[in-house]
Amino acid sequence: MRGHIRKRGSTYSIVVDVGNDENGKRKQKWYSGYKTKKEAEKALDLLLAEIEKGEYVRPTNMTIGEFLDEWLEVYCKPKLAPKTYKSYSDTVRLYFKPILGHIELAKLKPITIQRYYNMLKEESKLSDTTINYHHRLLRQALKQAVKWQYISKNPCDAVDAPKKRNTEMKVWDIEDVKKAEEVLSNSPIFLHVMLAIYTGMREGEICGLKWEDISFKDGTCMVRRTAQRVNKKLIFKEPKTDTSIRIVALPQNIIELLKQEKKKQAENKILLGSAYDSSYEGYISVWEDGHFKEPDYVSKKFHKILAITPELPMIRFHDLRHTHASLMLASGVNMKVISERLGHSQIGITMDLYSHVSVDLQKDAIKKLETLLQ
């Protein structure tokens, strides 16, 4: 492939051979607007070097909106969980396309993206965490655009986004757990709360449990699906990572609660007969009549109960998972074991999340050491 320079009026242009079309005819691309011949020669050298290395990307008139539609359909839809896909598509539909969608993909500059983030903060009043999410999503999409050779570089790499602010982690202590067992013992989410505290499972994982996942003989539970409602449809799917599919050892009190629940469900089925809903037969998270007890209901009910129980600190249902990890750490359990119970893909995630607990434990250990040495 070759290229040359032509003078057009007071400026210079580059003409580059970029291969042949479907009929075998040579195709050329013009790049105009260079003020001096030296500037044009430098640009030509760079273009020819890209062509030689196979890094040259043919300019396209595709807009960012058109690309994002293709990215969602071709790349995201087959790979992502429905709930994650909805989050991606909603962000594209509500933010990216209305503001950036008309811009040609090849002409998107870092400064444009930076101004977009500034506008989200100043005009839309979005939090730094939300803007950081926009940045990660747009960067991921444009990374795929580079792989598909629509663009040669990812403009997001040259943009500084606000740092994500981690939600303050709130956990219960042992006394809170004992109080919760007393307060929630007759609530319809008692088993869900106890499973979260004593196993560290996620809300969707707890609701996705089936009786076939429980081994009363071994005292274990197999986590292999999660329940979630997306676009008004209840779905069950495998957890998002291989490490989320795991075996969790159960304490004796949870085994007893599960045995009681299984017996109760069998009795309800006989009692109600044809009125019993068998649509979700085999699932643990069901009402007395067999209807499914959904994750959204569990978390909302949990919040309502805490709102009228001042003696219990207000936390999210997900914080019960953090409570489990914190209590395990305080009991001297190895971080690797905790990571496996939580289903984290890397132990580093666990260590980052609970580093504050580790520091507190170190301080306690130092005090014990000082006492011993004295």
LOPAGU-143410 format. One line per 4 residues: for each residue x negated, y, z negated of C-alpha. Coordinates in steps of 0.5 Angstrom, whole numbers, always signed. Layout:
X,Y,Z ~ ...;
END
This chain:
+0,+0,+0 ~ -3,+7,+2 ~ -1,+14,+1 ~ -3,+21,+3;
-2,+28,+2 ~ +2,+33,+6 ~ +3,+41,+5 ~ +10,+44,+6;
+10,+51,+5 ~ +6,+54,-1 ~ +6,+47,-4 ~ +4,+40,-3;
+7,+33,-3 ~ +5,+26,-4 ~ +8,+21,+1 ~ +7,+14,-2;
+8,+7,+2 ~ +13,+3,-3 ~ +14,-3,+1 ~ +19,-6,+6;
+26,-6,+6 ~ +31,-12,+7 ~ +29,-11,+15 ~ +22,-11,+14;
+22,-3,+15 ~ +16,+0,+12 ~ +19,+5,+6 ~ +16,+11,+4;
+17,+16,-2 ~ +16,+23,-3 ~ +14,+27,-9 ~ +14,+34,-8;
+12,+41,-12 ~ +5,+40,-13 ~ +2,+47,-13 ~ -5,+45,-11;
-8,+40,-7 ~ -13,+38,-13 ~ -6,+37,-17 ~ -3,+33,-12;
-9,+28,-11 ~ -9,+27,-18 ~ -2,+25,-18 ~ -3,+21,-12;
-9,+17,-15 ~ -5,+15,-21 ~ +1,+13,-17 ~ -3,+8,-13;
-6,+6,-19 ~ +1,+4,-22 ~ +2,+1,-15 ~ -4,-3,-15;
-3,-6,-23 ~ +4,-7,-21 ~ +7,-2,-26 ~ +10,+2,-21;
+18,+3,-22 ~ +22,+6,-16 ~ +26,+12,-18 ~ +33,+11,-18;
+39,+15,-19 ~ +42,+11,-24 ~ +45,+15,-30 ~ +44,+13,-37;
+51,+12,-38 ~ +51,+7,-32 ~ +45,+3,-35 ~ +48,+3,-42;
+54,-1,-39 ~ +50,-6,-35 ~ +45,-7,-41 ~ +51,-8,-46;
+55,-13,-41 ~ +48,-17,-38 ~ +44,-16,-44 ~ +48,-15,-51;
+54,-19,-50 ~ +51,-26,-49 ~ +46,-25,-55 ~ +50,-21,-60;
+55,-23,-65 ~ +62,-20,-64 ~ +61,-15,-70 ~ +54,-13,-68;
+56,-12,-60 ~ +62,-8,-63 ~ +58,-3,-67 ~ +53,-3,-61;
+59,-1,-56 ~ +62,+4,-60 ~ +56,+8,-61 ~ +55,+8,-53;
+62,+10,-52 ~ +63,+15,-57 ~ +56,+18,-57 ~ +51,+16,-52;
+55,+17,-46 ~ +59,+23,-48 ~ +53,+27,-49 ~ +47,+23,-45;
+51,+19,-40 ~ +51,+24,-34 ~ +43,+25,-34 ~ +39,+20,-29;
+36,+15,-33 ~ +29,+16,-29 ~ +29,+24,-32 ~ +31,+23,-39;
+25,+26,-43 ~ +23,+26,-50 ~ +25,+33,-52 ~ +32,+31,-49;
+33,+26,-54 ~ +30,+30,-60 ~ +35,+35,-58 ~ +41,+30,-58;
+38,+28,-65 ~ +38,+35,-68 ~ +45,+36,-65 ~ +48,+30,-69;
+45,+32,-75 ~ +47,+40,-75 ~ +54,+39,-71 ~ +56,+32,-72;
+54,+32,-79 ~ +51,+25,-79 ~ +47,+22,-84 ~ +39,+21,-83;
+41,+14,-84 ~ +46,+14,-78 ~ +41,+18,-73 ~ +36,+13,-75;
+41,+7,-73 ~ +42,+11,-66 ~ +35,+12,-65 ~ +33,+4,-66;
+39,+3,-61 ~ +37,+7,-56 ~ +30,+5,-56 ~ +32,-2,-56;
+36,-1,-50 ~ +31,+3,-46 ~ +26,-2,-48 ~ +30,-7,-44;
+30,-1,-38 ~ +23,-2,-38 ~ +23,-9,-37 ~ +28,-9,-32;
+23,-4,-28 ~ +28,+2,-28 ~ +23,+6,-32 ~ +16,+6,-33;
+16,+8,-40 ~ +20,+9,-46 ~ +22,+16,-48 ~ +24,+14,-55;
+17,+12,-56 ~ +15,+20,-56 ~ +21,+22,-61 ~ +21,+22,-68;
+27,+20,-71 ~ +30,+21,-79 ~ +28,+16,-83 ~ +33,+11,-86;
+35,+12,-93 ~ +36,+6,-97 ~ +42,+5,-101 ~ +41,+5,-108;
+41,-2,-110 ~ +46,-3,-116 ~ +46,-9,-120 ~ +49,-12,-126;
+45,-15,-132 ~ +47,-22,-136 ~ +52,-18,-140 ~ +56,-15,-134;
+56,-22,-131 ~ +59,-25,-137 ~ +64,-20,-138 ~ +66,-21,-130;
+67,-28,-131 ~ +72,-26,-137 ~ +75,-20,-133 ~ +76,-24,-126;
+78,-31,-129 ~ +85,-30,-126 ~ +84,-26,-120 ~ +85,-29,-113;
+77,-28,-112 ~ +74,-31,-118 ~ +71,-36,-114 ~ +68,-32,-109;
+65,-27,-114 ~ +62,-33,-118 ~ +59,-36,-111 ~ +56,-29,-110;
+53,-28,-117 ~ +50,-36,-117 ~ +48,-37,-110 ~ +47,-30,-107;
+51,-32,-101 ~ +54,-26,-97 ~ +61,-25,-97 ~ +62,-28,-90;
+58,-34,-91 ~ +62,-35,-97 ~ +69,-34,-94 ~ +66,-39,-88;
+65,-45,-93 ~ +69,-51,-91 ~ +69,-57,-96 ~ +65,-61,-92;
+59,-56,-93 ~ +59,-58,-101 ~ +56,-64,-103 ~ +58,-66,-110;
+53,-71,-111 ~ +47,-67,-109 ~ +50,-61,-112 ~ +48,-57,-106;
+52,-52,-101 ~ +50,-52,-93 ~ +51,-45,-91 ~ +52,-46,-83;
+58,-41,-81 ~ +60,-34,-83 ~ +67,-31,-82 ~ +69,-24,-80;
+74,-20,-77 ~ +73,-16,-70 ~ +78,-13,-66 ~ +83,-15,-70;
+81,-23,-69 ~ +78,-27,-74 ~ +72,-31,-72 ~ +67,-36,-75;
+60,-36,-72 ~ +53,-39,-74 ~ +49,-34,-78 ~ +45,-29,-74;
+38,-33,-76 ~ +36,-40,-76 ~ +34,-38,-83 ~ +41,-36,-85;
+43,-43,-84 ~ +40,-46,-91 ~ +42,-51,-96 ~ +43,-48,-103;
+43,-51,-110 ~ +49,-50,-114 ~ +49,-49,-122 ~ +54,-54,-126;
+59,-49,-127 ~ +60,-47,-120 ~ +60,-55,-118 ~ +66,-55,-123;
+70,-49,-120 ~ +69,-52,-113 ~ +72,-59,-116 ~ +78,-55,-119;
+79,-51,-113 ~ +79,-57,-109 ~ +84,-61,-113 ~ +89,-54,-113;
+89,-54,-106 ~ +91,-61,-105 ~ +96,-60,-110 ~ +99,-54,-107;
+99,-58,-100 ~ +103,-64,-103 ~ +108,-59,-107 ~ +109,-54,-100;
+109,-60,-95 ~ +111,-57,-88 ~ +111,-50,-91 ~ +104,-50,-92;
+99,-47,-87 ~ +94,-52,-84 ~ +91,-47,-79 ~ +85,-47,-84;
+85,-53,-87 ~ +78,-55,-89 ~ +76,-48,-91 ~ +75,-46,-98;
+77,-39,-98 ~ +85,-40,-97 ~ +91,-38,-101 ~ +96,-43,-105;
+100,-43,-98 ~ +94,-45,-94 ~ +93,-38,-91 ~ +86,-35,-90;
+83,-31,-95 ~ +79,-26,-91 ~ +72,-22,-93 ~ +75,-15,-92;
+81,-17,-97 ~ +75,-20,-102 ~ +71,-14,-102 ~ +77,-9,-103;
+80,-13,-108 ~ +73,-13,-112 ~ +73,-6,-111 ~ +80,-5,-114;
+79,-9,-120 ~ +73,-5,-122 ~ +76,+1,-121 ~ +81,-1,-127;
+75,-4,-131 ~ +71,+1,-134 ~ +67,-3,-138 ~ +64,-6,-132;
+59,-2,-127 ~ +62,+0,-120 ~ +58,-4,-115 ~ +59,-7,-108;
+61,-14,-107 ~ +54,-14,-103 ~ +51,-12,-109 ~ +53,-19,-113;
+48,-22,-108 ~ +42,-17,-110 ~ +45,-19,-117 ~ +43,-26,-116;
+36,-24,-113 ~ +34,-20,-119 ~ +37,-24,-124 ~ +33,-30,-121;
+26,-26,-121 ~ +27,-24,-128 ~ +28,-31,-130 ~ +21,-32,-127;
+23,-36,-120 ~ +18,-35,-115 ~ +20,-30,-109 ~ +19,-35,-104;
+25,-39,-107 ~ +29,-33,-108 ~ +28,-31,-100 ~ +30,-38,-98;
+36,-38,-102 ~ +38,-31,-99 ~ +37,-34,-92 ~ +32,-28,-91;
+28,-29,-84 ~ +21,-27,-87 ~ +19,-27,-95 ~ +17,-20,-93;
+24,-17,-93 ~ +25,-20,-100 ~ +19,-17,-103 ~ +21,-10,-100;
+28,-11,-102 ~ +26,-13,-109 ~ +19,-9,-110 ~ +22,-5,-116;
+24,-11,-120 ~ +17,-14,-119 ~ +14,-8,-122 ~ +19,-8,-128;
+17,-15,-129 ~ +9,-13,-128 ~ +10,-8,-134 ~ +14,-13,-138;
+8,-18,-137 ~ +3,-12,-138 ~ +6,-11,-145 ~ +6,-18,-147;
-1,-18,-145 ~ -3,-12,-149 ~ +1,-15,-155 ~ -3,-22,-154;
-10,-18,-154 ~ -9,-14,-160;
END
